[in-house]
Amino acid sequence: MRHADTTLGFEIRRLRTEDEFDAALALRHEVFCVEQGVPPNEERDGRDRGGLHLIALQDGDVVGTCRLVFVGSTVQFSRLAVKRDARRQGIASAMLRETDAESRAHGANRIVLHAQTYARSLYDRAGYVPRGREFVEADIEHIAMEKLL
Ligand SMILES: CC(C)(COP(=O)(O)OP(=O)(O)OC[C@H]1O[C@@H](n2cnc3c(N)ncnc32)[C@H](O)[C@@H]1OP(=O)(O)O)[C@@H](O)C(=O)NCCC(=O)NCCS
């Protein structure tokens, strides 16, 4: 528990239990499939069991989640979602900081991700740079970005 931001009322940490895993998957379904229209079979891509999942907790509820998959010295970061009524409090930014800490702790030297272009400033502000052109994935405009650690 490196980011226990009690002043802002949330905590970022790895998930610990199957119930928390289920809550993280339910949040992803709500955000990506219901809100953004991503097909469930694309959202659940078969890589969850091999990943490291972070969650954001607020008042005992899982209000944020993201996934890190380690491939050699690179981290593939994805599935960043924050519950609609918990947004713009810095929760995603705190999860990106914790991702840096986890990645370094695992000896990784690079984090890569596909950012939705509407939220690009989130990643710009966290030190990510673009590494290619914009493209469409699941009908949503994205850009590949990376951060060297
Ligand atoms: C994108 C998302 C994860 C951001 O979570 P959040 O906790 O609200 O983000 P933060 O509060 O840390 O935002 C930090 C900065 O990111 C940028 N940002 C966040 N949400 C944004 C939005 N909807 N539009 C534009 N910029 C945004 C802003 O620069 C923001 O700073 P500000 O609040 O001072 O303006 C959240 O809106 C979400 O779950 N969206 C739906 C799923 C999604 O798009 N996931 C990201 C895939 S790349």
The ligand as a MOL file (V3000), in Angstrom:
LIG
                    3D

  0  0  0     0  0            999 V3000
M  V30 BEGIN CTAB
M  V30 COUNTS 48 50 0 0 0
M  V30 BEGIN ATOM
M  V30 1 C -9.8550 8.0610 -18.3170 0
M  V30 2 C -10.1450 7.7770 -16.8410 0
M  V30 3 C -9.4560 6.4740 -16.4440 0
M  V30 4 C -9.5760 8.9570 -16.0070 0
M  V30 5 O -9.7390 8.6590 -14.6150 0
M  V30 6 P -9.7260 9.8350 -13.5070 0
M  V30 7 O -9.5110 9.2040 -12.1940 0
M  V30 8 O -10.9330 10.6700 -13.6800 0
M  V30 9 O -8.4320 10.6620 -13.9590 0
M  V30 10 P -7.6650 11.7860 -13.1010 0
M  V30 11 O -8.6060 12.4160 -12.1310 0
M  V30 12 O -6.4120 11.2080 -12.5620 0
M  V30 13 O -7.3460 12.8290 -14.2810 0
M  V30 14 C -6.0730 13.4130 -14.4260 0
M  V30 15 C -6.0350 14.2300 -15.6930 0
M  V30 16 O -6.3010 13.3890 -16.8440 0
M  V30 17 C -7.0420 14.1470 -17.8260 0
M  V30 18 N -8.3900 13.5940 -17.9610 0
M  V30 19 C -9.0410 12.7550 -17.1390 0
M  V30 20 N -10.2800 12.4910 -17.5990 0
M  V30 21 C -10.4210 13.1860 -18.7510 0
M  V30 22 C -11.4770 13.3490 -19.6800 0
M  V30 23 N -12.6530 12.7060 -19.5340 0
M  V30 24 N -11.2900 14.1670 -20.7330 0
M  V30 25 C -10.1220 14.8030 -20.8950 0
M  V30 26 N -9.0620 14.7000 -20.0450 0
M  V30 27 C -9.2190 13.9040 -18.9910 0
M  V30 28 C -7.0890 15.5600 -17.2820 0
M  V30 29 O -5.9110 16.2260 -17.7110 0
M  V30 30 C -7.0660 15.3180 -15.7850 0
M  V30 31 O -6.6380 16.4200 -15.0450 0
M  V30 32 P -7.7280 17.4960 -14.5010 0
M  V30 33 O -8.7820 16.7190 -13.7800 0
M  V30 34 O -6.8950 18.3620 -13.5910 0
M  V30 35 O -8.2590 18.1950 -15.7120 0
M  V30 36 C -11.6810 7.6770 -16.5530 0
M  V30 37 O -12.3080 8.8250 -17.1020 0
M  V30 38 C -12.3260 6.4480 -17.1670 0
M  V30 39 O -12.3950 5.3880 -16.5390 0
M  V30 40 N -12.8210 6.5860 -18.3950 0
M  V30 41 C -13.4850 5.4960 -19.0880 0
M  V30 42 C -12.5230 4.3920 -19.4670 0
M  V30 43 C -11.3190 4.9010 -20.2120 0
M  V30 44 O -11.4240 5.7470 -21.1020 0
M  V30 45 N -10.1580 4.3670 -19.8140 0
M  V30 46 C -8.8990 4.8520 -20.3220 0
M  V30 47 C -8.4780 4.0800 -21.4660 0
M  V30 48 S -7.0520 4.8480 -22.1870 0
M  V30 END ATOM
M  V30 BEGIN BOND
M  V30 1 1 1 2
M  V30 2 1 2 3
M  V30 3 1 2 4
M  V30 4 1 2 36
M  V30 5 1 4 5
M  V30 6 1 5 6
M  V30 7 2 6 7
M  V30 8 1 6 8
M  V30 9 1 6 9
M  V30 10 1 9 10
M  V30 11 2 10 11
M  V30 12 1 10 12
M  V30 13 1 10 13
M  V30 14 1 13 14
M  V30 15 1 14 15
M  V30 16 1 15 16
M  V30 17 1 15 30
M  V30 18 1 16 17
M  V30 19 1 17 18
M  V30 20 1 17 28
M  V30 21 1 18 19
M  V30 22 1 18 27
M  V30 23 2 19 20
M  V30 24 1 20 21
M  V30 25 1 21 22
M  V30 26 2 21 27
M  V30 27 1 22 23
M  V30 28 2 22 24
M  V30 29 1 24 25
M  V30 30 2 25 26
M  V30 31 1 26 27
M  V30 32 1 28 29
M  V30 33 1 28 30
M  V30 34 1 30 31
M  V30 35 1 31 32
M  V30 36 2 32 33
M  V30 37 1 32 34
M  V30 38 1 32 35
M  V30 39 1 36 37
M  V30 40 1 36 38
M  V30 41 2 38 39
M  V30 42 1 38 40
M  V30 43 1 40 41
M  V30 44 1 41 42
M  V30 45 1 42 43
M  V30 46 2 43 44
M  V30 47 1 43 45
M  V30 48 1 45 46
M  V30 49 1 46 47
M  V30 50 1 47 48
M  V30 END BOND
M  V30 END CTAB
M  END
